[in-house]
């Protein structure tokens, strides 16, 4: 058992290296280089869209990508900045500056580590699908809307509001300032990104677009006199030290309290996206990732990245699947991808200043389209009203208010809907006069039907015994007028019991004893039995009245009735 637990908290890299060979290294090397090429334009685009400089996006891919591959619980996961974080990072920087982003990212990293230590990796995978689709679709629409200024080359001399509706009001008001050469280059970039995959799937369309469009814009600027197409170099100073430790951090409890909800949102989004990515990859490779170790790796990455000047990171599904499809099968591929990006920054970093902003905007428009999951969104609209309510609530809250609010309200709605469904499924049935045991096999007969004495009543609980069904139990007891002398409670279909259910059962036993009714528990499962053993119930009803099955419970009831008759005759 200890060995099994230890293996789940061992980085996959260490396990993979035990059977490593030249062929695996060759596959990982090639795959890592290809993933690095794919990650290059995305990292630049995510950095700019997040409100920081492009090299911070690259730095995040290098630092977080290395840490996630080195410590992660997946053999193929590729880590780095993703579209899901853009909105949170941008809003945090606007409000608290980059120093505030460092604090909130480190806090989220600590939360992720604690999630992994507490083995919550499996639990997070069960977050309702409508919530995930609602978040991702909302984030996709926001990312799309943030790229309109650069894609159309609009000249906007007023501050663009952070809220979704305010942004579009400003865009519509400034639409006449659209720069036609920039728009044409943007459309050309989209065409290359979208259709290049039909020509060659080996070379990513985003990289083709960046290289080709950068050359075209360079010619237009320096040989044709068209200088209206903005490049990275026009907006960012790419000089200076890449790895910069944050300075001037003033961390206090007021700041921590203010940033705690945002940190929680980052941690939840990071855990959801990374574990979805590993689940999809596991389905293709046939491997089984260690989700708790993956969360710990994500946490360490989100502590290391901001402290070295980067932004939040998580597992990136598109880059992970690129790694899988190109033959990467161990974390070495992810490490190669990070080292490749480091070499690009060190030796080719100055070339990035020639990349047009509109090309990166086109890349993010395609990213937002892929994130939107609009087909899943439309399909979910055909589901139950509850699922539709959760989907639309998270989607609208993400757009109109804030992603933090959307996650909090979405999770709260999911919890209430889960409890509602559990309460609807759970039943309490009351049996008097005749007990039908057909097909239960507890007595060895398939057609067993027993007549119950008028002094015995049987309650059967079907489903978890929590606070919701506790109320149903009270209702069922009130319906019965005449009180029996013996009350058998069948619990064979109770998979678990919470503290409220246990308290309710204690109250039931106490009330029954006060009314002169003997309580017998039947078919209590081991997990539930452990809870009952720690309560007052065994002392109240007696150990002998906790029976393994209904047969033993009925025998106990007949024995008690006979004993009561003998005592009354004396």
Long-range contacts (C-beta under 8 A, 24 or more apart in sequence): 7-290, 8-73, 8-290, 8-292, 8-293, 9-290, 9-292, 9-293, 9-296, 10-290, 10-293, 11-70, 11-71, 11-72, 11-73, 11-293, 11-297, 11-331, 12-72, 12-73, 12-74, 12-75, 12-289, 12-290, 12-293, 12-330, 12-331, 13-69, 13-70, 13-71, 13-72, 13-330, 13-331, 13-332, 13-335, 16-75, 16-329, 16-330, 16-331, 16-332, 17-330, 20-330, 20-332, 24-329, 24-330, 24-332, 25-332, 27-327, 27-328, 27-329, 27-333, 28-327, 28-328, 28-329, 28-330, 28-332, 28-333, 28-336, 29-332, 29-333, 29-336, 30-326, 30-327, 31-322, 31-323, 31-326, 31-327, 31-328, 31-333, 31-336, 32-323, 32-328, 32-332, 32-333, 32-334, 32-335, 32-336, 32-337, 32-339, 32-340, 33-336, 33-337, 33-340, 34-202, 34-322, 34-326, 35-78, 35-319, 35-322, 35-323, 35-326, 35-328, 35-333, 35-334, 35-337, 36-336, 36-337, 36-338, 36-340, 36-341, 36-344, 37-203, 37-204, 37-207, 37-340, 38-204, 38-206, 38-207, 38-318, 38-319, 38-322, 39-65, 39-78, 39-80, 39-316, 39-319, 39-337, 39-341, 40-207, 40-210, 40-341, 40-344, 41-204, 41-206, 41-207, 41-209, 41-210, 41-355, 41-360, 41-363, 42-80, 42-81, 42-206, 42-316, 42-318, 42-319, 42-363, 42-367, 43-80, 43-81, 43-341, 44-232, 44-352, 44-355, 44-360, 45-360, 45-361, 45-363, 45-364, 45-367, 46-80, 46-81, 46-82, 46-83, 46-85, 46-86, 46-311, 46-364, 47-81, 47-311, 48-232, 48-236, 48-357, 48-360, 49-83, 49-86, 49-90, 49-143, 49-146, 49-147, 49-360, 49-364, 50-81, 50-85, 50-86, 50-89, 50-90, 50-93, 50-311, 51-89, 51-90, 51-93, 51-94, 52-89, 52-93, 52-98, 52-311, 53-236, 53-237, 53-238, 54-232, 54-236, 54-238, 54-352, 55-238, 55-242, 55-345, 55-349, 55-352, 56-309, 56-310, 56-311, 57-81, 57-311, 58-341, 58-344, 58-345, 59-242, 59-243, 59-305, 59-308, 59-309, 59-310, 59-345, 60-305, 60-310, 60-311, 60-312, 60-313, 61-313, 61-337, 61-338, 61-341, 62-338, 62-341, 62-342, 62-345, 63-301, 63-304, 63-305, 63-308, 63-310, 63-313, 63-338, 64-301, 64-302, 64-304, 64-305, 64-310, 64-313, 65-313, 65-334, 65-337, 65-338, 65-341, 66-334, 66-335, 66-338, 66-339, 67-297, 67-300, 67-301, 67-304, 67-305, 68-297, 68-298, 68-301, 68-313, 68-315, 68-334, 69-331, 69-332, 69-333, 69-334, 69-335, 69-337, 69-338, 70-297, 70-331, 70-335, 71-293, 71-296, 71-297, 71-300, 71-301, 72-293, 72-294, 72-297, 72-298, 72-331, 72-334, 73-121, 73-278, 73-289, 73-290, 73-291, 73-292, 73-293, 73-294, 73-295, 73-296, 73-297, 74-277, 74-278, 74-281, 74-282, 74-287, 74-289, 74-290, 74-294, 74-315, 74-320, 74-331, 75-285, 75-287, 75-289, 75-329, 75-330, 75-331, 76-281, 76-285, 76-287, 76-320, 76-323, 76-324, 76-328, 76-329, 76-330, 76-331, 76-333, 76-334, 77-274, 77-277, 77-278, 77-281, 77-289, 77-294, 77-315, 77-320, 77-331, 77-334, 78-315, 78-316, 78-319, 78-320, 78-322, 78-323, 78-333, 78-334, 78-337, 79-274, 79-297, 79-298, 79-301, 79-313, 79-314, 79-315, 79-316, 79-334, 80-313, 80-316, 80-319, 81-310, 81-311, 81-312, 81-313, 82-273, 82-313, 82-314, 82-316, 83-139, 83-140, 83-143, 83-364, 83-367, 83-368, 83-371, 84-135, 84-136, 84-139, 84-269, 84-273, 84-314, 84-371, 85-266, 85-269, 85-270, 85-311, 85-312, 85-313, 85-314, 86-139, 86-142, 86-143, 86-146, 87-139, 87-142, 87-143, 87-403, 88-262, 88-265, 88-266, 88-269, 88-312, 88-403, 88-404, 89-311, 89-312, 90-146, 90-162, 91-162, 91-402, 92-259, 92-262, 94-162, 96-255, 96-258, 96-259, 98-246, 99-246, 99-248, 99-249, 99-250, 100-255, 100-259, 101-306, 101-311, 101-312, 102-246, 102-249, 102-306, 102-307, 103-249, 103-251, 103-255, 103-256, 103-259, 104-259, 104-262, 104-263, 104-266, 105-263, 105-266, 105-302, 105-303, 105-305, 105-306, 105-311, 105-312, 106-302, 106-303, 106-306, 106-307, 107-256, 107-259, 107-260, 107-263, 108-263, 108-264, 108-266, 108-267, 108-270, 108-299, 108-302, 108-312, 109-267, 109-298, 109-299, 109-300, 109-301, 109-302, 109-303, 110-299, 110-303, 111-263, 111-264, 111-267, 111-299, 112-267, 112-270, 112-271, 112-295, 112-296, 112-298, 112-299, 112-302, 113-295, 113-296, 113-299, 113-300, 114-299, 115-267, 115-271, 115-292, 115-295, 115-299, 116-292, 116-293, 116-294, 116-295, 116-296, 116-299, 117-292, 117-296, 119-292, 120-271, 120-292, 120-295, 121-271, 121-275, 121-290, 121-291, 121-292, 121-294, 121-295, 122-291, 122-292, 124-268, 124-271, 124-272, 124-275, 124-291, 124-295, 125-275, 125-276, 125-279, 125-291, 127-272, 127-411, 127-414, 128-387, 128-390, 128-414, 128-417, 128-418, 129-376, 129-380, 130-380, 130-383, 130-387, 130-388, 130-390, 130-391, 130-394, 131-390, 131-391, 131-394, 131-410, 131-411, 131-413, 131-414, 132-272, 132-276, 133-373, 133-376, 133-377, 133-380, 133-391, 134-390, 134-391, 134-392, 134-393, 134-394, 134-395, 134-398, 134-406, 134-410, 135-269, 135-272, 135-394, 135-395, 135-398, 135-403, 135-406, 135-407, 135-410, 136-371, 136-372, 136-373, 137-371, 137-372, 137-373, 137-374, 137-377, 137-395, 137-398, 138-394, 138-395, 138-396, 138-397, 138-398, 138-399, 138-403, 138-406, 139-371, 139-398, 139-403, 140-368, 140-369, 140-371, 140-372, 140-373, 141-368, 141-372, 141-399, 142-398, 142-399, 143-364, 143-367, 143-368, 143-371, 144-364, 144-365, 144-368, 144-369, 145-171, 146-364, 147-361, 147-364, 147-365, 147-368, 150-182, 150-230, 150-357, 150-358, 150-360, 150-361, 151-182, 151-183, 151-186, 151-358, 151-361, 151-362, 151-365, 152-178, 152-179, 152-182, 152-183, 152-186, 153-178, 153-179, 153-181, 153-182, 153-183, 153-186, 153-228, 153-229, 153-230, 153-358, 154-178, 154-179, 155-179, 163-400, 164-399, 164-400, 165-400, 179-228, 179-229, 181-220, 181-226, 181-228, 181-229, 182-228, 182-229, 182-230, 182-356, 182-358, 183-358, 185-213, 185-216, 185-217, 185-229, 185-356, 185-358, 185-359, 186-358, 186-359, 186-361, 186-362, 188-213, 188-216, 189-213, 189-356, 189-358, 189-359, 189-362, 189-363, 190-362, 190-365, 190-366, 193-362, 193-363, 193-366, 194-366, 204-322, 205-366, 206-363, 206-366, 209-359, 209-362, 209-363, 210-355, 210-359, 210-360, 210-363, 213-355, 213-356, 213-358, 213-359, 214-354, 214-355, 214-356, 214-359, 217-354, 217-356, 217-359, 218-354, 229-356, 229-358, 230-356, 230-357, 230-358, 231-353, 231-354, 231-355, 231-356, 231-357, 232-352, 232-353, 232-354, 232-355, 232-356, 232-357, 232-360, 233-353, 233-354, 234-357, 235-357, 236-353, 238-349, 238-350, 238-352, 238-353, 242-309, 242-345, 242-346, 242-349, 243-308, 243-309, 244-308, 244-309, 245-307, 245-308, 245-309, 246-306, 246-307, 246-309, 261-404, 261-408, 262-404, 264-404, 264-407, 265-403, 265-404, 265-407, 266-302, 266-312, 268-407, 268-411, 269-314, 269-403, 269-407, 270-298, 270-302, 270-312, 270-313, 270-314, 271-295, 271-298, 271-314, 273-314, 273-315, 273-316, 273-317, 274-298, 274-314, 274-315, 275-315, 276-317, 277-315, 277-316, 277-317, 277-320, 278-315, 278-320, 280-317, 280-320, 280-321, 281-320, 281-321, 281-324, 284-321, 284-324, 285-324, 285-329, 318-370, 386-417, 386-420, 386-421, 389-413, 390-414, 390-417, 419-468, 422-463, 422-464, 422-466, 422-468, 423-468, 423-469, 423-472, 425-463, 426-461, 426-462, 426-463, 426-464, 426-465, 426-466, 426-468, 426-469, 426-472, 427-461, 427-462, 427-463, 427-472, 428-459, 428-460, 428-461, 428-462, 428-469, 428-472, 428-473, 428-475, 428-476, 429-459, 429-460, 429-462, 429-476, 430-457, 430-458, 430-459, 430-476, 430-479, 430-480, 431-457, 431-458, 431-459, 431-460, 432-457, 432-458, 432-480, 432-484, 435-550, 435-554, 437-550, 440-550, 442-549, 442-550, 442-551, 443-551, 450-554, 453-557, 453-558, 453-561, 454-484, 455-484, 455-485, 455-486, 455-561, 456-484, 456-485, 456-486, 456-487, 456-488, 456-554, 456-557, 456-561, 457-484, 457-486, 457-487, 457-488, 458-488, 458-489, 458-490, 458-550, 459-487, 459-488, 459-489, 459-490, 460-490, 460-493, 461-489, 461-490, 461-491, 461-493, 461-494, 462-493, 463-493, 463-494, 463-495, 464-494, 464-495, 464-496, 464-497, 464-498, 464-501, 465-491, 465-494, 465-496, 465-497, 465-498, 465-501, 465-502, 465-504, 465-505, 465-528, 466-496, 466-497, 466-498, 466-500, 466-501, 467-498, 467-500, 467-501, 467-504, 469-501, 470-500, 470-501, 470-504, 473-504, 473-508, 474-504, 477-508, 483-515, 483-517, 484-517, 485-516, 485-517, 485-518, 485-561, 485-564, 486-517, 486-518, 486-520, 486-557, 486-560, 486-561, 487-512, 487-517, 487-518, 487-519, 487-520, 488-520, 488-522, 488-550, 488-553, 488-554, 488-557, 489-519, 489-520, 489-521, 489-522, 490-522, 490-523, 490-550, 490-553, 491-521, 491-522, 491-523, 491-524, 491-525, 491-528, 492-522, 492-523, 492-524, 492-525, 492-549, 492-550, 494-524, 494-525, 494-528, 495-525, 495-527, 495-528, 496-527, 496-528, 497-528, 497-531, 497-532, 502-531, 502-532, 502-535, 505-532, 505-535, 505-537, 506-535, 506-536, 506-537, 506-540, 509-537, 509-540, 509-541, 510-540, 513-540, 513-541, 518-545, 518-560, 519-545, 520-545, 520-546, 520-547, 520-553, 520-556, 520-557, 521-545, 521-546, 521-547, 521-553, 522-547, 522-548, 522-549, 522-550, 522-552, 522-553, 523-547, 523-548, 523-549, 523-550, 523-553, 524-548
